Amino acid sequence: MSAVAENTAAAPSRPPGRRINWVRFAPWLYTIGLFALWELLVIALEMPPTILPAPSRVFQAILQYWSPIWKNSLQTLYTTTVGFAIAVAAGLALGLFIGWSKTIYAGLYPLMIGFNAIPKVALVPILVIWFGIGTIPAVLTAFLISFFPIVVNVATGLATIEPETEDVLRALGAKKMDIMLKVGIPRSMPYFFGSLKVAITLAFVGSVVSETVASNYGLGNMMSSAQSQFNVPLVFAGLLALAVEGIAMYALMAWIEMRMTGWAHRSSMSH
């Protein structure tokens, strides 16, 4: 036992500074592995580019069509951001209103669920009739599809205040407004900022769906045109552009969430 202990003590320990942070590199390694596996499968199965192009063909399409991809990406990002911003403002306001009273919550919540059950793609033709083909239908579709998660999370955060907490505050002389300002709204903030990560990804879905059928610009229109010409590598290039934008906006929302509601994640941040 003493010899083992001496050997263990004599073994040089790796300096902490040289340890590889696999958590940091994991997203990049998994992404590279996915593209490598994709490339190998296309080669092994001899898939034609019109069915499933290899990543190398997709990257060639990105270089070849860089200018239209860049311009349409900016258009999609613009429509998504505007629709999402409207959804944040309106969703926060309506969520606070619904969560203000249990009666309002019980009355409006079923209507919200019924509205959310309507496929938003079915509303695009109506938006085209009202506003014509262009940016406005894409903005409104992004707004409509990302609006519901924000409302529900804010209203849930307000409506789930513990009755014991309300009783104690009322016994101390607090009014309804005091309870909402001091307890309700701070309690709903983690729900609100958490919902932004879901809402921003849905906003991209709404923009692309609308651009596919009701716009002459954007990645949705570009991919639809490329599909009609059987330019499948360009379609996948558009999908990659959407993925990059979605990941970037999701990361931004996650950063905002941690900055604004870090107190709600202190237990996980301490590890």
C-alpha positions as semicolon CSV with decimal commas, in nm:
position;residue;x (nm);y (nm);z (nm)
1;M;0,000;0,000;0,000
2;S;0,283;0,238;0,084
3;A;0,452;0,172;-0,252
4;V;0,127;0,248;-0,438
5;A;0,082;0,566;-0,237
6;E;0,439;0,673;-0,312
7;N;0,394;0,606;-0,685
8;T;0,066;0,798;-0,686
9;A;0,224;1,090;-0,504
10;A;0,525;1,084;-0,736
11;A;0,310;1,083;-1,051
12;P;0,317;1,429;-1,206
13;S;-0,021;1,594;-1,216
14;R;-0,133;1,773;-1,531
15;P;-0,125;2,148;-1,491
16;P;-0,480;2,288;-1,481
17;G;-0,398;2,531;-1,759
18;R;-0,333;2,250;-2,008
19;R;-0,665;2,073;-1,968
20;I;-0,882;2,073;-2,278
21;N;-1,222;2,229;-2,231
22;W;-1,423;1,970;-2,421
23;V;-1,750;2,143;-2,340
24;R;-1,637;2,452;-2,529
25;F;-1,513;2,257;-2,829
26;A;-1,802;2,006;-2,835
27;P;-2,033;2,210;-3,065
28;W;-1,758;2,254;-3,322
29;L;-1,647;1,891;-3,306
30;Y;-2,002;1,760;-3,337
31;T;-2,073;1,994;-3,629
32;I;-1,757;1,887;-3,813
33;G;-1,842;1,524;-3,743
34;L;-2,194;1,572;-3,881
35;F;-2,066;1,723;-4,204
36;A;-1,802;1,449;-4,238
37;L;-2,062;1,176;-4,188
38;W;-2,292;1,350;-4,435
39;E;-2,013;1,363;-4,696
40;L;-1,923;0,997;-4,647
41;L;-2,285;0,884;-4,675
42;V;-2,338;1,073;-4,999
43;I;-2,021;0,921;-5,144
44;A;-2,098;0,570;-5,022
45;L;-2,459;0,574;-5,141
46;E;-2,371;0,761;-5,463
47;M;-2,652;1,006;-5,409
48;P;-2,711;1,245;-5,701
49;P;-2,686;1,618;-5,620
50;T;-3,051;1,666;-5,717
51;I;-3,152;1,438;-5,429
52;L;-2,896;1,502;-5,156
53;P;-2,589;1,712;-5,234
54;A;-2,271;1,657;-5,039
55;P;-2,155;1,932;-4,802
56;S;-1,870;2,008;-5,043
57;R;-2,127;2,084;-5,316
58;V;-2,328;2,295;-5,074
59;F;-2,023;2,502;-4,980
60;Q;-1,943;2,544;-5,350
61;A;-2,297;2,678;-5,397
62;I;-2,242;2,920;-5,109
63;L;-1,930;3,056;-5,278
64;Q;-2,095;3,065;-5,620
65;Y;-2,414;3,238;-5,505
66;W;-2,265;3,437;-5,221
67;S;-2,418;3,771;-5,322
68;P;-2,785;3,658;-5,345
69;I;-2,748;3,444;-5,032
70;W;-2,611;3,741;-4,839
71;K;-2,880;3,982;-4,959
72;N;-3,166;3,741;-4,898
73;S;-3,023;3,646;-4,558
74;L;-3,027;4,010;-4,454
75;Q;-3,387;4,042;-4,573
76;T;-3,497;3,735;-4,377
77;L;-3,309;3,854;-4,070
78;Y;-3,477;4,193;-4,100
79;T;-3,832;4,059;-4,131
80;T;-3,773;3,809;-3,851
81;T;-3,626;4,068;-3,615
82;V;-3,905;4,319;-3,676
83;G;-4,178;4,059;-3,630
84;F;-4,005;3,923;-3,322
85;A;-3,966;4,270;-3,169
86;I;-4,338;4,337;-3,215
87;A;-4,416;3,998;-3,061
88;V;-4,196;4,076;-2,759
89;A;-4,366;4,410;-2,692
90;A;-4,721;4,288;-2,753
91;G;-4,664;3,951;-2,583
92;L;-4,522;4,109;-2,269
93;A;-4,809;4,358;-2,246
94;L;-5,082;4,100;-2,308
95;G;-4,914;3,847;-2,079
96;L;-4,912;4,098;-1,794
97;F;-5,277;4,179;-1,863
98;I;-5,384;3,813;-1,869
99;G;-5,184;3,730;-1,559
100;W;-5,323;4,028;-1,368
101;S;-5,644;3,848;-1,272
102;K;-5,740;3,482;-1,253
103;T;-6,073;3,573;-1,414
104;I;-5,901;3,733;-1,713
105;Y;-5,660;3,438;-1,729
106;A;-5,947;3,187;-1,731
107;G;-6,139;3,382;-1,994
108;L;-5,865;3,466;-2,244
109;Y;-5,637;3,164;-2,215
110;P;-5,872;2,929;-2,409
111;L;-5,900;3,192;-2,683
112;M;-5,523;3,214;-2,702
113;I;-5,493;2,837;-2,735
114;G;-5,755;2,833;-3,008
115;F;-5,571;3,107;-3,199
116;N;-5,240;2,927;-3,162
117;A;-5,395;2,606;-3,296
118;I;-5,459;2,776;-3,631
119;P;-5,171;2,697;-3,871
120;K;-5,007;3,029;-3,945
121;V;-4,942;2,927;-4,304
122;A;-5,320;2,934;-4,349
123;L;-5,319;3,303;-4,256
124;V;-5,061;3,403;-4,519
125;P;-5,315;3,422;-4,808
126;I;-5,532;3,648;-4,593
127;L;-5,234;3,870;-4,515
128;V;-5,155;3,888;-4,887
129;I;-5,512;4,001;-4,960
130;W;-5,486;4,269;-4,692
131;F;-5,129;4,393;-4,744
132;G;-5,014;4,253;-5,078
133;I;-4,699;4,056;-5,155
134;G;-4,386;4,180;-4,984
135;T;-4,228;4,240;-4,647
136;I;-4,538;4,309;-4,437
137;P;-4,689;3,956;-4,460
138;A;-4,351;3,807;-4,361
139;V;-4,321;4,042;-4,064
140;L;-4,676;3,968;-3,950
141;T;-4,632;3,593;-3,989
142;A;-4,315;3,606;-3,780
143;F;-4,506;3,809;-3,522
144;L;-4,807;3,578;-3,510
145;I;-4,608;3,258;-3,474
146;S;-4,373;3,390;-3,202
147;F;-4,637;3,583;-3,009
148;F;-4,804;3,295;-2,825
149;P;-4,503;3,150;-2,633
150;I;-4,423;3,492;-2,488
151;V;-4,780;3,557;-2,374
152;V;-4,817;3,214;-2,219
153;N;-4,490;3,225;-2,028
154;V;-4,546;3,575;-1,889
155;A;-4,905;3,496;-1,790
156;T;-4,797;3,167;-1,633
157;G;-4,530;3,340;-1,428
158;L;-4,787;3,583;-1,291
159;A;-5,067;3,334;-1,242
160;T;-4,858;3,086;-1,044
161;I;-4,771;3,313;-0,752
162;E;-4,810;3,108;-0,436
163;P;-5,136;3,192;-0,253
164;E;-4,944;3,190;0,075
165;T;-4,719;3,466;-0,056
166;E;-5,017;3,677;-0,156
167;D;-5,184;3,620;0,183
168;V;-4,871;3,728;0,370
169;L;-4,829;4,041;0,156
170;R;-5,194;4,135;0,194
171;A;-5,168;4,088;0,569
172;L;-4,877;4,333;0,563
173;G;-5,094;4,586;0,384
174;A;-4,979;4,532;0,026
175;K;-5,224;4,613;-0,252
176;K;-5,276;4,426;-0,578
177;M;-5,044;4,663;-0,765
178;D;-4,773;4,622;-0,499
179;I;-4,790;4,244;-0,526
180;M;-4,763;4,259;-0,904
181;L;-4,474;4,505;-0,906
182;K;-4,274;4,357;-0,618
183;V;-4,343;3,984;-0,668
184;G;-4,541;3,905;-0,983
185;I;-4,337;4,082;-1,249
186;P;-3,993;3,981;-1,108
187;R;-4,120;3,624;-1,082
188;S;-4,236;3,624;-1,444
189;M;-3,909;3,759;-1,584
190;P;-3,730;3,419;-1,600
191;Y;-4,036;3,284;-1,782
192;F;-4,032;3,582;-2,018
193;F;-3,664;3,574;-2,108
194;G;-3,673;3,195;-2,134
195;S;-3,958;3,220;-2,385
196;L;-3,752;3,448;-2,608
197;K;-3,527;3,156;-2,708
198;V;-3,828;2,960;-2,828
199;A;-3,999;3,259;-2,988
200;I;-3,701;3,369;-3,199
201;T;-3,668;3,027;-3,362
202;L;-4,040;3,024;-3,438
203;A;-4,012;3,373;-3,584
204;F;-3,767;3,243;-3,846
205;V;-4,015;2,971;-3,937
206;G;-4,288;3,229;-3,987
207;S;-4,068;3,455;-4,202
208;V;-3,949;3,174;-4,429
209;V;-4,300;3,030;-4,473
210;S;-4,434;3,369;-4,575
211;E;-4,139;3,447;-4,801
212;T;-4,189;3,117;-4,980
213;V;-4,542;3,203;-5,096
214;A;-4,586;3,578;-5,051
215;S;-4,259;3,759;-5,118
216;N;-4,007;3,830;-5,390
217;Y;-3,718;3,853;-5,144
218;G;-3,570;3,654;-4,856
219;L;-3,426;3,309;-4,812
220;G;-3,767;3,148;-4,842
221;N;-3,821;3,296;-5,186
222;M;-3,464;3,212;-5,290
223;M;-3,500;2,848;-5,186
224;S;-3,838;2,822;-5,357
225;S;-3,691;2,955;-5,681
226;A;-3,390;2,724;-5,653
227;Q;-3,619;2,427;-5,594
228;S;-3,817;2,504;-5,909
229;Q;-3,487;2,500;-6,102
230;F;-3,372;2,175;-5,933
231;N;-3,078;2,363;-5,785
232;V;-3,076;2,154;-5,469
233;P;-2,726;2,264;-5,351
234;L;-2,854;2,623;-5,339
235;V;-3,156;2,507;-5,140
236;F;-2,927;2,349;-4,882
237;A;-2,709;2,659;-4,886
238;G;-3,016;2,860;-4,790
239;L;-3,093;2,612;-4,513
240;L;-2,740;2,651;-4,377
241;A;-2,777;3,030;-4,385
242;L;-3,100;2,998;-4,188
243;A;-2,932;2,766;-3,939
244;V;-2,648;3,013;-3,883
245;E;-2,891;3,301;-3,830
246;G;-3,108;3,095;-3,598
247;I;-2,814;2,981;-3,386
248;A;-2,679;3,336;-3,364
249;M;-3,014;3,482;-3,255
250;Y;-3,075;3,196;-3,011
251;A;-2,732;3,255;-2,856
252;L;-2,811;3,625;-2,828
253;M;-3,139;3,552;-2,649
254;A;-2,964;3,306;-2,417
255;W;-2,702;3,571;-2,336
256;I;-2,972;3,828;-2,261
257;E;-3,151;3,574;-2,042
258;M;-2,840;3,510;-1,835
259;R;-2,765;3,881;-1,806
260;M;-3,117;3,977;-1,700
261;T;-3,213;3,674;-1,490
262;G;-2,878;3,547;-1,366
263;W;-3,015;3,550;-1,011
264;A;-3,261;3,277;-1,113
265;H;-2,973;3,057;-1,236
266;R;-2,729;3,113;-0,954
267;S;-2,737;2,748;-0,847
268;S;-2,631;2,627;-1,192
269;M;-2,379;2,910;-1,241
270;S;-2,193;2,819;-0,924
271;H;-2,076;2,486;-1,064
